[in-house]
């Protein structure tokens, strides 16, 4: 009896272990359409197209791996110009949670995104849109 119970418990533990390994990929997979929905929050201040004009915020076309404060023709805050930030996915993720905390003195008024999945999806959307000519 104990042996049967022990085997059942081990089987359940193994199944749960494998399901948790798969969970992050399912929960945090990049989704273009959801990223587009999240980007609607950015759209009032930012463009994301080759040659598009800046708005209140800079054009985000090819922002990934660009040094902060370097989009030509946009007037950045002193804090942004002085920062040593390069907009890789990790830095952009942290920034999007709370822009004013990440770079103190930024003029970005947006409060931030609270859900990790929204951040992942909007970054994916920006990357994909930056591939278009």
C-alpha positions as CSV (number, residue, x, y, z in Angstrom):
1,X,0.0,0.0,0.0
2,X,2.8,2.4,1.0
3,X,4.6,1.6,-2.2
4,X,1.6,2.4,-4.4
5,X,1.0,5.7,-2.5
6,X,4.7,6.6,-2.8
7,X,4.7,6.0,-6.6
8,X,1.6,8.1,-7.0
9,X,3.1,11.0,-5.1
10,X,6.3,10.8,-7.1
11,X,4.4,10.7,-10.3
12,X,2.4,13.8,-9.3
13,X,5.6,15.6,-8.2
14,X,7.3,14.8,-11.6
15,X,4.2,16.0,-13.5
16,X,4.0,19.2,-11.5
17,X,7.7,19.9,-12.0
18,X,7.5,19.6,-15.7
19,X,4.4,21.7,-15.9
20,X,6.1,24.5,-14.0
21,X,9.0,24.4,-16.4
22,X,6.6,25.0,-19.3
23,X,4.6,27.7,-17.5
24,X,6.9,30.7,-18.0
25,X,6.9,30.1,-21.8
26,X,3.1,29.9,-21.9
27,X,2.5,32.9,-19.6
28,X,5.2,35.2,-20.9
29,X,5.3,34.4,-24.6
30,X,5.6,37.5,-26.8
31,X,2.4,38.5,-28.5
32,X,2.3,41.1,-31.3
33,X,-1.4,41.8,-31.1
34,X,-1.4,42.2,-27.3
35,X,1.7,44.4,-27.6
36,X,-0.2,46.6,-30.1
37,X,-3.0,47.0,-27.6
38,X,-0.6,48.0,-24.8
39,X,1.1,50.4,-27.2
40,X,-2.1,52.4,-27.5
41,X,-1.1,53.8,-24.1
42,X,2.2,55.1,-25.7
43,X,0.6,56.3,-29.0
44,X,-0.5,59.7,-27.7
45,X,3.1,60.7,-27.1
46,X,5.2,58.4,-29.3
47,X,5.4,57.4,-33.0
48,X,7.0,54.2,-34.1
49,X,7.8,54.3,-37.8
50,X,10.8,55.1,-40.0
51,X,11.0,58.8,-40.5
52,X,8.0,59.6,-38.4
53,X,8.0,62.9,-36.5
54,X,8.5,63.1,-32.8
55,X,5.5,64.0,-30.6
56,X,5.6,64.8,-27.0
57,X,8.0,61.9,-26.7
58,X,10.6,60.7,-29.3
59,X,9.9,58.3,-32.2
60,X,10.5,54.8,-30.9
61,X,11.5,53.3,-34.2
62,X,14.7,51.2,-33.6
63,X,14.9,52.3,-29.9
64,X,16.1,48.9,-28.9
65,X,19.9,49.0,-28.4
66,X,20.0,52.8,-28.9
67,X,21.6,55.0,-26.3
68,X,19.1,57.0,-24.3
69,X,18.7,60.6,-25.3
70,X,20.0,60.2,-28.8
71,X,17.1,60.2,-31.2
72,X,18.0,62.9,-33.6
73,X,15.8,66.1,-33.5
74,X,14.2,65.4,-30.2
75,X,14.7,67.6,-27.1
76,X,15.5,65.4,-24.2
77,X,15.6,66.3,-20.5
78,X,19.1,66.8,-19.0
79,X,18.7,63.7,-17.0
80,X,18.0,61.6,-20.1
81,X,20.9,63.1,-22.0
82,X,23.3,62.5,-19.1
83,X,22.3,58.9,-18.5
84,X,24.5,56.1,-19.6
85,X,21.5,53.9,-20.4
86,X,21.3,51.9,-23.5
87,X,17.8,50.7,-24.3
88,X,18.2,47.0,-24.3
89,X,15.2,44.9,-23.3
90,X,16.2,44.6,-19.7
91,X,16.7,48.4,-19.2
92,X,13.5,49.2,-21.2
93,X,11.6,46.7,-19.0
94,X,12.7,48.4,-15.8
95,X,12.0,51.8,-17.3
96,X,8.5,50.9,-18.3
97,X,7.6,49.9,-14.8
98,X,8.3,53.3,-13.4
99,X,10.1,55.8,-15.8
100,X,10.6,58.5,-13.1
101,X,12.2,56.1,-10.7
102,X,14.5,54.6,-13.4
103,X,15.8,57.9,-14.6
104,X,15.2,60.6,-12.1
105,X,14.5,63.9,-13.8
106,X,13.0,62.4,-17.0
107,X,10.2,64.4,-18.5
108,X,8.2,61.3,-19.3
109,X,4.9,61.7,-17.5
110,X,3.7,58.2,-18.0
111,X,3.2,56.3,-14.6
112,X,4.4,53.0,-16.0
113,X,3.1,49.5,-16.8
114,X,2.3,47.2,-13.9
115,X,2.0,43.8,-15.6
116,X,5.1,42.0,-16.7
117,X,3.3,40.5,-19.7
118,X,2.3,43.9,-20.9
119,X,5.9,45.1,-20.8
120,X,7.1,42.0,-22.6
121,X,4.4,42.4,-25.3
122,X,4.9,46.1,-25.9
123,X,8.7,45.6,-26.2
124,X,8.1,42.8,-28.7
125,X,5.7,45.1,-30.6
126,X,8.3,47.9,-30.8
127,X,11.0,45.4,-32.0
128,X,8.7,44.1,-34.7
129,X,7.5,47.5,-35.8
130,X,11.2,48.6,-36.0
131,X,11.9,45.9,-38.6
132,X,9.5,47.6,-41.1
133,X,10.8,50.1,-43.6
